Amino acid sequence: MKTFSKIAFVALLIMALAVIVAACSGAQPAEKPADTEAPAQQPAATEAPKAEEPKLIKAAWVYVGPIGDGGWTYAHDQGRLYVEKNVPNVETTYIESVPEGADAERVIRDLAQKGYDVIFTTSFGYMDATETVAAEFPDTVFIHISGYKKNDTNFDNLFGRMYQMKYLAGVAAAMRSENGKIGYVAPFPIPEVIRHINMTAKGARSVNPDAEVQVVWINTWFDPPTEREAAETLLNAGNDVIVTGADTPGPVQAASEAGKWGMAYDSANACDNAGDGCIGVPHWNWGPAYAEIIEEVRNGAFKPKGRWPGVDEGIVDFKFGPAATDEIKAKVTELKQAMIDGKFNPASGPIYAQSGCLALEEGQALTDEQLLSMKWFFQGVNGEIPDAEPPCQ
C-alpha cells in the first residue's frame, strides 16, 4: 500500500506539473466561431446633419405682350418656367401686356416695393424705366433685356447675339426663294432690329448676290392684325419669303396661306402653327441665363457686366420648319457649327453700305459697339431708317 501510494503520489505530481506548464506556455486556444464572439462596441448612432436650404429668391418678370403670343413673350415665359423647374427655392411671378413708358415704370416700382430680389424687364422700351427704379432700390437687382444701359451695382442688361441666327435665316430664305425677293416685317427702327435686318440680307446675299430684303416698318412689337397686314403687303409686292421680327407667327401664316414661305422668330415652337411654308425659326433659350443670374444674386456674386452671349453659349439657336429642304438643313447646320467653333463670324467684312460704299474691309469685323448702335442698312436692303447714320457715302 505504501508502495502504491507513493507511485500514485508521484503520478499526481507529474500531472499537476503538466497542467502548470501548459498554463504558462502561452499556447492559444482554438479560434472561436465568428457567431460566438462578443460584438465590438459601436459608437452611439447620430443623425447626419441636414443640408441647409438655399436662401429663397423672389424673381419677377415684366412682359410687353401676352404669354400666349407664340413668340417673344412666350419664349421669355418658357425661361421663367425653366427657372421654376431647375432652380431650388425660388418664387416667381410675372405681369404680362405692360405698355412701354409710364405704365412700365409703375409696374416695375410696385414689384420692387413688394420685395422681389431680382426683376427682369423684357422689352427695349422698358430700359429707361428700369434704370429709374433701379436707382431707387439699391438692394434689388434689375435686368433689362435687349438694351445697353447698366450701372455698377444693381442694374444690368442681357441679350443674345441673335444676329448670328438672323444670318442663317437669310441663308435659308435665299435658298428657298425662287426670285431672290425677301420681305421683312420690322417692328421699330432701333439698332436691335436694324442689325437683324442687315444680317438677314448679308446671309441671303451669300447665297444669291442679287437677293434683296424689302422692309416694312409696323412700329409695334405685338399687333397680330398689323403684322399680317404688313406680310400681305410684302407678298403683294412680289416677295416670296417673309421674315418677321415681330412677336407672333402671323406673317408666316399669311405666307403659308399664299403658297409662299416664311421665317418665324423668337420661340422654338413658332413654326408649329405657322403652316407648311415655315422654313425655320431663329429662337431664344432664356432659361439658363435667367438661372445663372438668380444664383449669382443668391450667392452675393452678382455684378453688372453687360451680358451678350451667342450661339456658343446656347442662348440663341435655329430650328427647322416643314419647308426646310435637306440642302437648307445641311448648309445652315454647317454654318452654325462654324460659329460655335469660332471659325466663322457673320459680322466680318467685307460689308457694303446700302449706298454701295465699302463700310468694312475684308479681314475686319464689326465691334460690339458698332453692332449695338447700328443706324444704317447694308447693301441689299430696300428700306429707309429715320435719322440714319451711314458709315460711308
TORMISE-627465 format. One line per field, with one value per residue (C-alpha): residue number from 1; residue in one letter; x, y, z. Coordinates in steps of 0.05 Angstrom, whole numbers, plus 5000, padded with zeros to 4 digits. Layout:
N
num (NUM, ...)
residu (A, ...)
c1 (X, ...)
c2 (Y, ...)
c3 (Z, ...)
This chain:
393
num (1, 2, 3, 4, 5, 6, 7, 8, 9, 10, 11, 12, 13, 14, 15, 16, 17, 18, 19, 20, 21, 22, 23, 24, 25, 26, 27, 28, 29, 30, 31, 32, 33, 34, 35, 36, 37, 38, 39, 40, 41, 42, 43, 44, 45, 46, 47, 48, 49, 50, 51, 52, 53, 54, 55, 56, 57, 58, 59, 60, 61, 62, 63, 64, 65, 66, 67, 68, 69, 70, 71, 72, 73, 74, 75, 76, 77, 78, 79, 80, 81, 82, 83, 84, 85, 86, 87, 88, 89, 90, 91, 92, 93, 94, 95, 96, 97, 98, 99, 100, 101, 102, 103, 104, 105, 106, 107, 108, 109, 110, 111, 112, 113, 114, 115, 116, 117, 118, 119, 120, 121, 122, 123, 124, 125, 126, 127, 128, 129, 130, 131, 132, 133, 134, 135, 136, 137, 138, 139, 140, 141, 142, 143, 144, 145, 146, 147, 148, 149, 150, 151, 152, 153, 154, 155, 156, 157, 158, 159, 160, 161, 162, 163, 164, 165, 166, 167, 168, 169, 170, 171, 172, 173, 174, 175, 176, 177, 178, 179, 180, 181, 182, 183, 184, 185, 186, 187, 188, 189, 190, 191, 192, 193, 194, 195, 196, 197, 198, 199, 200, 201, 202, 203, 204, 205, 206, 207, 208, 209, 210, 211, 212, 213, 214, 215, 216, 217, 218, 219, 220, 221, 222, 223, 224, 225, 226, 227, 228, 229, 230, 231, 232, 233, 234, 235, 236, 237, 238, 239, 240, 241, 242, 243, 244, 245, 246, 247, 248, 249, 250, 251, 252, 253, 254, 255, 256, 257, 258, 259, 260, 261, 262, 263, 264, 265, 266, 267, 268, 269, 270, 271, 272, 273, 274, 275, 276, 277, 278, 279, 280, 281, 282, 283, 284, 285, 286, 287, 288, 289, 290, 291, 292, 293, 294, 295, 296, 297, 298, 299, 300, 301, 302, 303, 304, 305, 306, 307, 308, 309, 310, 311, 312, 313, 314, 315, 316, 317, 318, 319, 320, 321, 322, 323, 324, 325, 326, 327, 328, 329, 330, 331, 332, 333, 334, 335, 336, 337, 338, 339, 340, 341, 342, 343, 344, 345, 346, 347, 348, 349, 350, 351, 352, 353, 354, 355, 356, 357, 358, 359, 360, 361, 362, 363, 364, 365, 366, 367, 368, 369, 370, 371, 372, 373, 374, 375, 376, 377, 378, 379, 380, 381, 382, 383, 384, 385, 386, 387, 388, 389, 390, 391, 392, 393)
residu (M, K, T, F, S, K, I, A, F, V, A, L, L, I, M, A, L, A, V, I, V, A, A, C, S, G, A, Q, P, A, E, K, P, A, D, T, E, A, P, A, Q, Q, P, A, A, T, E, A, P, K, A, E, E, P, K, L, I, K, A, A, W, V, Y, V, G, P, I, G, D, G, G, W, T, Y, A, H, D, Q, G, R, L, Y, V, E, K, N, V, P, N, V, E, T, T, Y, I, E, S, V, P, E, G, A, D, A, E, R, V, I, R, D, L, A, Q, K, G, Y, D, V, I, F, T, T, S, F, G, Y, M, D, A, T, E, T, V, A, A, E, F, P, D, T, V, F, I, H, I, S, G, Y, K, K, N, D, T, N, F, D, N, L, F, G, R, M, Y, Q, M, K, Y, L, A, G, V, A, A, A, M, R, S, E, N, G, K, I, G, Y, V, A, P, F, P, I, P, E, V, I, R, H, I, N, M, T, A, K, G, A, R, S, V, N, P, D, A, E, V, Q, V, V, W, I, N, T, W, F, D, P, P, T, E, R, E, A, A, E, T, L, L, N, A, G, N, D, V, I, V, T, G, A, D, T, P, G, P, V, Q, A, A, S, E, A, G, K, W, G, M, A, Y, D, S, A, N, A, C, D, N, A, G, D, G, C, I, G, V, P, H, W, N, W, G, P, A, Y, A, E, I, I, E, E, V, R, N, G, A, F, K, P, K, G, R, W, P, G, V, D, E, G, I, V, D, F, K, F, G, P, A, A, T, D, E, I, K, A, K, V, T, E, L, K, Q, A, M, I, D, G, K, F, N, P, A, S, G, P, I, Y, A, Q, S, G, C, L, A, L, E, E, G, Q, A, L, T, D, E, Q, L, L, S, M, K, W, F, F, Q, G, V, N, G, E, I, P, D, A, E, P, P, C, Q)
c1 (5000, 5056, 5089, 5023, 5010, 5080, 5071, 5002, 5030, 5086, 5036, 4991, 5051, 5071, 5000, 4997, 5064, 5039, 4977, 5021, 5069, 5012, 4981, 5047, 5068, 5026, 4991, 4930, 4861, 4826, 4793, 4721, 4667, 4650, 4580, 4605, 4650, 4626, 4606, 4652, 4623, 4592, 4590, 4522, 4484, 4478, 4435, 4471, 4468, 4413, 4436, 4419, 4363, 4387, 4363, 4295, 4299, 4237, 4241, 4193, 4184, 4152, 4126, 4107, 4058, 4015, 4048, 4005, 4034, 4072, 4135, 4175, 4137, 4122, 4197, 4211, 4157, 4187, 4251, 4214, 4184, 4254, 4276, 4218, 4237, 4312, 4330, 4318, 4278, 4256, 4189, 4169, 4115, 4101, 4059, 4041, 4019, 4052, 4057, 4125, 4131, 4098, 4058, 4122, 4156, 4096, 4094, 4169, 4168, 4110, 4147, 4208, 4165, 4137, 4207, 4226, 4301, 4310, 4266, 4272, 4243, 4236, 4227, 4272, 4224, 4229, 4302, 4295, 4240, 4283, 4343, 4300, 4271, 4339, 4367, 4311, 4320, 4395, 4383, 4343, 4375, 4345, 4360, 4337, 4331, 4357, 4381, 4450, 4446, 4473, 4504, 4560, 4517, 4447, 4426, 4450, 4430, 4422, 4413, 4440, 4475, 4412, 4443, 4482, 4416, 4387, 4445, 4425, 4354, 4377, 4416, 4355, 4308, 4351, 4358, 4282, 4264, 4250, 4261, 4310, 4258, 4251, 4204, 4218, 4164, 4202, 4177, 4217, 4277, 4324, 4394, 4370, 4321, 4367, 4425, 4377, 4352, 4424, 4447, 4387, 4407, 4481, 4462, 4416, 4469, 4520, 4473, 4446, 4488, 4426, 4379, 4341, 4306, 4247, 4229, 4160, 4160, 4100, 4121, 4095, 4122, 4056, 3996, 3972, 3928, 3982, 4035, 3992, 3975, 4049, 4063, 4007, 4034, 4102, 4073, 4033, 4098, 4127, 4167, 4162, 4194, 4170, 4217, 4187, 4220, 4154, 4124, 4075, 4077, 4022, 4066, 4089, 4018, 4000, 4057, 4037, 3965, 3990, 4030, 4096, 4147, 4162, 4214, 4187, 4221, 4230, 4201, 4226, 4152, 4136, 4132, 4082, 4021, 4051, 4033, 4073, 4110, 4151, 4224, 4250, 4257, 4315, 4296, 4315, 4334, 4328, 4323, 4396, 4415, 4360, 4380, 4453, 4434, 4388, 4443, 4491, 4440, 4430, 4506, 4520, 4563, 4521, 4557, 4533, 4577, 4534, 4515, 4514, 4526, 4520, 4503, 4565, 4531, 4463, 4421, 4405, 4391, 4358, 4303, 4279, 4207, 4169, 4192, 4266, 4297, 4354, 4401, 4379, 4387, 4457, 4481, 4451, 4477, 4547, 4548, 4520, 4574, 4627, 4601, 4602, 4674, 4695, 4712, 4660, 4636, 4577, 4597, 4662, 4678, 4674, 4609, 4580, 4530, 4463, 4492, 4545, 4605, 4653, 4636, 4681, 4741, 4755, 4793, 4758, 4696, 4644, 4656, 4603, 4596, 4583, 4532, 4496, 4490, 4476, 4434, 4449, 4429, 4474, 4474, 4415, 4365, 4307, 4281, 4294, 4315, 4292, 4353, 4400, 4475, 4510, 4583, 4605, 4578)
c2 (5000, 5047, 5029, 5041, 5106, 5130, 5113, 5148, 5208, 5214, 5206, 5260, 5306, 5296, 5311, 5374, 5397, 5385, 5428, 5484, 5481, 5483, 5543, 5581, 5561, 5616, 5566, 5598, 5566, 5546, 5605, 5615, 5612, 5681, 5678, 5666, 5728, 5786, 5843, 5903, 5962, 6011, 6086, 6116, 6129, 6203, 6236, 6264, 6340, 6366, 6406, 6479, 6500, 6554, 6624, 6638, 6683, 6720, 6735, 6775, 6785, 6843, 6825, 6871, 6821, 6763, 6697, 6664, 6706, 6645, 6687, 6737, 6737, 6662, 6649, 6691, 6656, 6589, 6615, 6632, 6562, 6534, 6571, 6543, 6473, 6476, 6528, 6508, 6551, 6604, 6640, 6671, 6717, 6756, 6813, 6810, 6861, 6920, 6981, 7014, 7082, 7107, 7043, 7002, 7046, 7039, 6963, 6956, 7000, 6962, 6896, 6926, 6952, 6881, 6855, 6817, 6804, 6806, 6837, 6821, 6873, 6843, 6897, 6951, 7006, 6988, 7009, 7080, 7060, 7003, 7049, 7099, 7047, 7013, 7077, 7079, 7007, 6992, 6925, 6897, 6871, 6894, 6860, 6895, 6853, 6880, 6948, 6977, 7014, 6989, 7015, 6990, 6957, 6931, 6945, 6903, 6887, 6819, 6800, 6748, 6751, 6737, 6769, 6704, 6666, 6720, 6709, 6636, 6658, 6698, 6639, 6593, 6645, 6656, 6581, 6573, 6636, 6629, 6703, 6728, 6776, 6772, 6814, 6835, 6854, 6902, 6928, 6992, 7026, 7013, 6982, 6913, 6908, 6942, 6894, 6835, 6860, 6873, 6803, 6772, 6810, 6791, 6717, 6720, 6752, 6699, 6651, 6698, 6762, 6796, 6780, 6839, 6847, 6895, 6926, 6947, 6983, 6968, 7008, 6955, 6892, 6857, 6871, 6808, 6844, 6895, 6840, 6801, 6863, 6880, 6809, 6813, 6879, 6848, 6787, 6831, 6867, 6802, 6777, 6702, 6694, 6734, 6742, 6770, 6808, 6817, 6775, 6728, 6676, 6714, 6738, 6666, 6642, 6694, 6670, 6597, 6613, 6648, 6587, 6621, 6614, 6648, 6652, 6656, 6687, 6683, 6616, 6547, 6528, 6585, 6541, 6493, 6533, 6574, 6528, 6485, 6546, 6556, 6547, 6554, 6598, 6635, 6629, 6644, 6599, 6646, 6595, 6580, 6654, 6671, 6613, 6636, 6707, 6684, 6641, 6700, 6741, 6686, 6678, 6752, 6746, 6789, 6845, 6884, 6869, 6874, 6804, 6788, 6713, 6678, 6611, 6580, 6590, 6566, 6629, 6633, 6576, 6557, 6505, 6479, 6480, 6437, 6479, 6469, 6425, 6376, 6424, 6482, 6439, 6417, 6488, 6521, 6466, 6473, 6549, 6545, 6496, 6541, 6598, 6554, 6533, 6606, 6593, 6640, 6709, 6737, 6807, 6803, 6842, 6859, 6896, 6947, 7000, 7009, 7063, 7014, 7044, 6998, 7003, 6948, 6917, 6843, 6816, 6864, 6853, 6900, 6914, 6903, 6978, 6985, 6928, 6955, 7025, 7008, 7060, 7043, 6989, 6940, 6934, 6892, 6923, 6960, 7008, 7072, 7088, 7153, 7194, 7142, 7148, 7117, 7097, 7120, 7154)
c3 (5000, 5016, 4951, 4912, 4948, 4933, 4860, 4858, 4892, 4840, 4784, 4811, 4820, 4747, 4723, 4765, 4737, 4666, 4678, 4706, 4648, 4597, 4631, 4630, 4559, 4523, 4478, 4445, 4448, 4384, 4347, 4368, 4315, 4290, 4317, 4388, 4391, 4433, 4386, 4385, 4420, 4369, 4377, 4391, 4327, 4307, 4253, 4192, 4192, 4147, 4086, 4095, 4048, 4000, 4010, 3980, 3918, 3893, 3818, 3775, 3700, 3664, 3594, 3537, 3507, 3530, 3546, 3492, 3435, 3409, 3402, 3443, 3509, 3504, 3498, 3560, 3600, 3579, 3611, 3675, 3677, 3666, 3729, 3769, 3748, 3754, 3808, 3881, 3929, 3880, 3877, 3810, 3784, 3720, 3694, 3621, 3568, 3603, 3556, 3550, 3585, 3648, 3659, 3658, 3709, 3756, 3749, 3760, 3821, 3851, 3844, 3878, 3935, 3944, 3959, 3896, 3896, 3820, 3767, 3693, 3645, 3576, 3524, 3495, 3515, 3588, 3592, 3619, 3668, 3694, 3703, 3743, 3791, 3799, 3827, 3879, 3903, 3911, 3945, 3886, 3822, 3756, 3689, 3626, 3563, 3496, 3520, 3531, 3597, 3664, 3728, 3773, 3826, 3813, 3741, 3682, 3611, 3579, 3506, 3458, 3391, 3352, 3291, 3283, 3275, 3230, 3183, 3180, 3167, 3108, 3080, 3087, 3058, 2996, 2986, 2988, 2948, 2874, 2856, 2909, 2938, 3014, 3055, 3127, 3178, 3222, 3290, 3305, 3273, 3332, 3329, 3350, 3293, 3242, 3254, 3248, 3181, 3158, 3177, 3142, 3079, 3087, 3095, 3035, 2991, 3010, 2972, 2918, 2907, 2877, 2934, 2964, 3031, 3030, 3097, 3122, 3190, 3234, 3296, 3345, 3376, 3384, 3340, 3303, 3251, 3235, 3229, 3180, 3140, 3132, 3109, 3058, 3032, 3022, 2988, 2941, 2924, 2898, 2957, 2961, 3030, 3091, 3151, 3214, 3271, 3308, 3364, 3331, 3275, 3238, 3180, 3167, 3169, 3116, 3073, 3080, 3062, 2999, 2978, 2995, 3051, 3117, 3172, 3243, 3304, 3380, 3403, 3384, 3375, 3328, 3266, 3298, 3278, 3221, 3163, 3115, 3089, 3152, 3135, 3206, 3266, 3299, 3372, 3443, 3502, 3561, 3618, 3632, 3630, 3679, 3725, 3725, 3745, 3800, 3831, 3827, 3866, 3917, 3928, 3931, 3868, 3822, 3785, 3724, 3664, 3601, 3580, 3506, 3496, 3429, 3398, 3430, 3498, 3474, 3487, 3412, 3364, 3298, 3289, 3222, 3199, 3149, 3089, 3102, 3049, 3062, 3027, 3073, 3135, 3114, 3098, 3160, 3206, 3176, 3185, 3256, 3277, 3247, 3290, 3352, 3336, 3326, 3253, 3223, 3244, 3204, 3227, 3187, 3125, 3070, 3085, 3038, 3060, 3026, 2980, 2956, 2991, 3028, 3103, 3128, 3094, 3088, 3148, 3196, 3239, 3267, 3340, 3393, 3400, 3325, 3326, 3387, 3359, 3286, 3248, 3176, 3126, 3089, 3014, 2992, 3040, 3008, 3061, 3099, 3171, 3202, 3222, 3191, 3205, 3145, 3157, 3088, 3025)
